[in-house]
Amino acid sequence: MLLELRQLRIQPGQQLLLEDVSWQQFENILAELGEHRAARISYSHGFLEIMVPLPEHEKAKEIIGDIVKILLNELSINYDALGSTTLKNEKMSQGVEPDTCFYIQNQAAVIGKNRINLSVDPPPDLAIEIDLTSRTLLDNYQILGVPELWRYGKQGLQINVLQGGKYVESNFSPTFPDIPIIELVNQYVQQSQVVGSSQAIQAFRNWLRDNI
C-alpha cells in the first residue's frame, strides 16, 4: 500500500527526507502540497527534504525581508520580492524554496511572471534562508547560480557570494556594499525578540534616517 503525502504529519521544526525521488515525482509532490502551505522543500539529485519551520524562524524571515525592502525603497532600487517561490531547474535536477528572495538587477526578466523556471529564467539576485531550525545546504543555490545568499542562524547573519561557481563568505553585501548589513540585521532581529517586530523595524528606520 502506498502512502500519500496528505497522510503524513510533519511537526514544526521537523524534517522529512525522501530518497530516490524522480523529477516527475518531485513535480507531483509540489502539486499535491499546493502553494498555500507552511512546509518548505529542497530537492537535489533525487533527494527531497520537506521541512516545517518554527514560529521563531518565521519571525526572523519577516523582519530580515522587511529590512531588505526598506533599504531597496530608501535607495530607490527597483525590485520584485518573490517570497518563498519554488526555484527549480530540471536540467540541473535542482529545486529549492528560499525563505524569501529578491530579483533586483534581473527584475525586468521576471515582471509579470507567476512561475519561475530557472531553465529559462535568471535566478534571483538575493536569496535569504533562516537556519534557526534547519541547516541550509549551499549546493542547491550554487548549482542554480544564485549570486548572493544570506543565511541567518543562531550565530547571526552570514553572507555568501558566488565566485567561480562556489560560495565565498563575505563581510559585506554586494547588493548593499556601503551598508553594515551583518551588524544591522543581527542587531534588529535580536531587538525584535525583546521589544517586538514593529518597534525594531521603526528603530531601523530611525537608524536609516540618521545615517543614509
C-alpha positions as CSV (number, residue, x, y, z in Angstrom):
1,M,0.0,0.0,0.0
2,L,1.4,3.4,-1.0
3,L,1.2,6.3,1.5
4,E,0.0,9.7,0.3
5,L,1.6,12.9,1.4
6,R,-1.6,14.1,3.0
7,Q,-1.3,11.2,5.4
8,L,2.0,12.5,6.8
9,R,2.2,14.8,9.7
10,I,5.4,16.8,10.0
11,Q,5.7,18.8,13.2
12,P,7.1,22.4,13.2
13,G,10.9,22.2,13.4
14,Q,10.9,18.7,12.0
15,Q,12.2,17.4,8.6
16,L,11.3,14.6,6.3
17,L,13.9,13.2,3.9
18,L,12.9,11.1,0.9
19,E,15.4,9.3,-1.4
20,D,15.2,8.2,-5.0
21,V,12.6,10.8,-5.9
22,S,12.3,11.3,-9.7
23,W,11.8,14.8,-11.2
24,Q,8.2,13.9,-12.1
25,Q,7.6,12.7,-8.6
26,F,9.0,15.9,-7.3
27,E,6.7,17.9,-9.6
28,N,3.7,15.8,-8.4
29,I,4.6,16.3,-4.7
30,L,4.8,20.1,-5.3
31,A,1.3,20.0,-6.9
32,E,-0.1,17.9,-4.1
33,L,1.4,20.1,-1.4
34,G,0.0,23.2,-3.1
35,E,1.2,26.8,-2.8
36,H,-0.5,27.8,0.4
37,R,1.4,25.7,3.0
38,A,3.8,26.0,5.8
39,A,6.2,23.4,4.6
40,R,9.4,24.3,2.6
41,I,11.0,21.9,0.2
42,S,14.5,21.3,-1.2
43,Y,15.3,18.9,-4.0
44,S,18.7,17.8,-5.3
45,H,19.6,14.8,-7.5
46,G,16.8,12.6,-6.2
47,F,16.9,13.7,-2.5
48,L,13.8,15.6,-1.4
49,E,13.6,17.3,2.0
50,I,10.4,18.7,3.4
51,M,10.7,21.0,6.5
52,V,8.1,22.8,8.6
53,P,9.6,25.9,10.3
54,L,9.0,27.0,13.8
55,P,7.5,30.5,14.7
56,E,10.9,31.9,15.6
57,H,12.0,31.0,12.0
58,E,9.1,32.9,10.5
59,K,9.6,36.0,12.7
60,A,13.3,36.3,11.6
61,K,12.3,35.8,8.0
62,E,9.8,38.6,8.1
63,I,12.0,41.2,9.8
64,I,15.0,40.5,7.5
65,G,12.8,40.6,4.5
66,D,11.4,43.9,5.8
67,I,14.9,45.3,6.3
68,V,15.8,44.5,2.7
69,K,12.6,46.0,1.3
70,I,13.1,49.2,3.3
71,L,16.7,49.5,2.1
72,L,15.8,49.0,-1.5
73,N,13.0,51.5,-1.3
74,E,15.2,54.0,0.5
75,L,17.9,53.7,-2.1
76,S,15.4,53.9,-4.9
77,I,16.4,50.5,-6.3
78,N,13.7,48.6,-8.3
79,Y,13.0,45.1,-7.3
80,D,10.5,42.2,-7.1
81,A,10.2,40.2,-3.9
82,L,9.1,36.7,-4.7
83,G,9.0,35.3,-1.2
84,S,9.4,31.5,-1.0
85,T,8.7,30.8,-4.6
86,T,9.9,27.5,-5.9
87,L,13.2,27.8,-7.8
88,K,13.8,24.8,-10.0
89,N,15.8,23.6,-13.0
90,E,15.1,20.2,-14.4
91,K,18.3,20.0,-16.4
92,M,20.3,20.5,-13.2
93,S,18.0,18.3,-11.1
94,Q,17.6,21.0,-8.5
95,G,14.7,22.6,-6.7
96,V,14.6,24.8,-3.6
97,E,12.3,27.2,-1.8
98,P,14.2,30.0,-0.1
99,D,12.5,31.7,2.9
100,T,12.4,34.8,0.7
101,C,14.2,36.1,-2.4
102,F,14.6,39.2,-4.4
103,Y,15.0,40.0,-8.1
104,I,17.0,43.3,-8.3
105,Q,19.4,43.5,-11.3
106,N,17.3,40.8,-13.0
107,Q,14.0,42.3,-12.1
108,A,13.0,43.1,-15.7
109,A,13.2,39.5,-16.7
110,V,10.5,38.3,-14.2
111,I,8.0,41.2,-14.2
112,G,4.5,39.7,-14.7
113,K,5.7,36.1,-14.3
114,N,3.8,33.9,-11.8
115,R,6.1,30.9,-12.2
116,I,9.9,30.9,-12.3
117,N,11.7,28.2,-14.3
118,L,15.4,28.5,-14.0
119,S,15.9,26.5,-17.2
120,V,15.0,29.8,-18.9
121,D,14.7,32.5,-16.3
122,P,17.6,34.0,-14.4
123,P,18.0,33.1,-10.7
124,P,17.1,35.7,-8.0
125,D,19.9,38.2,-7.2
126,L,19.5,37.6,-3.5
127,A,18.1,34.6,-1.6
128,I,17.6,34.5,2.2
129,E,17.4,31.4,4.4
130,I,16.7,31.3,8.1
131,D,18.8,28.5,9.7
132,L,17.4,28.6,13.2
133,T,15.6,25.2,12.9
134,S,17.5,23.6,10.0
135,R,20.8,23.9,8.1
136,T,20.6,25.2,4.5
137,L,22.7,23.2,2.1
138,L,24.7,25.5,-0.2
139,D,24.6,23.1,-3.2
140,N,21.1,24.0,-4.4
141,Y,21.9,27.7,-4.6
142,Q,25.4,27.2,-6.0
143,I,24.2,24.9,-8.8
144,L,21.3,27.2,-9.6
145,G,23.7,30.2,-9.8
146,V,22.1,32.5,-7.1
147,P,24.8,35.3,-6.8
148,E,24.1,36.2,-3.2
149,L,22.8,34.0,-0.3
150,W,22.1,35.2,3.2
151,R,21.8,32.7,6.0
152,Y,20.6,33.8,9.4
153,G,21.3,31.3,12.2
154,K,22.0,31.3,15.9
155,Q,25.4,32.9,15.3
156,G,23.8,35.7,13.3
157,L,23.9,36.6,9.6
158,Q,26.3,35.0,7.1
159,I,26.7,36.4,3.6
160,N,27.7,34.0,0.8
161,V,28.8,35.4,-2.5
162,L,29.1,33.2,-5.7
163,Q,32.6,33.4,-7.1
164,G,33.7,30.9,-9.8
165,G,30.7,28.7,-9.1
166,K,31.4,28.4,-5.4
167,Y,30.2,30.4,-2.4
168,V,32.7,32.5,-0.5
169,E,31.8,34.0,2.8
170,S,31.8,37.8,2.7
171,N,31.9,40.6,5.3
172,F,29.7,42.8,3.1
173,S,26.7,42.5,0.7
174,P,27.3,43.3,-3.0
175,T,23.7,44.4,-3.1
176,F,24.3,47.0,-0.3
177,P,28.1,47.5,-0.4
178,D,28.1,50.7,1.7
179,I,25.8,49.5,4.5
180,P,26.9,47.3,7.5
181,I,24.3,44.7,6.8
182,I,25.6,42.0,9.1
183,E,25.7,44.3,12.1
184,L,22.3,45.8,11.3
185,V,20.4,42.5,10.7
186,N,21.9,40.9,13.8
187,Q,21.0,44.0,15.9
188,Y,17.4,44.4,14.8
189,V,16.5,40.8,14.7
190,Q,17.7,40.4,18.2
191,Q,16.0,43.6,19.2
192,S,12.7,42.3,17.8
193,Q,12.8,39.4,20.3
194,V,12.9,41.9,23.1
195,V,10.7,44.9,22.1
196,G,8.7,43.4,19.2
197,S,9.0,43.3,15.5
198,S,7.3,46.6,14.6
199,Q,9.3,48.5,17.2
200,A,12.5,47.0,15.9
201,I,11.6,48.0,12.4
202,Q,10.9,51.5,13.5
203,A,14.2,51.7,15.2
204,F,15.9,50.5,12.0
205,R,14.0,53.3,10.1
206,N,15.3,55.8,12.6
207,W,18.9,54.5,12.0
208,L,18.4,54.9,8.3
209,R,17.1,58.4,8.6
210,D,20.2,59.3,10.7
211,N,22.8,57.5,8.6
212,I,21.7,57.4,4.9
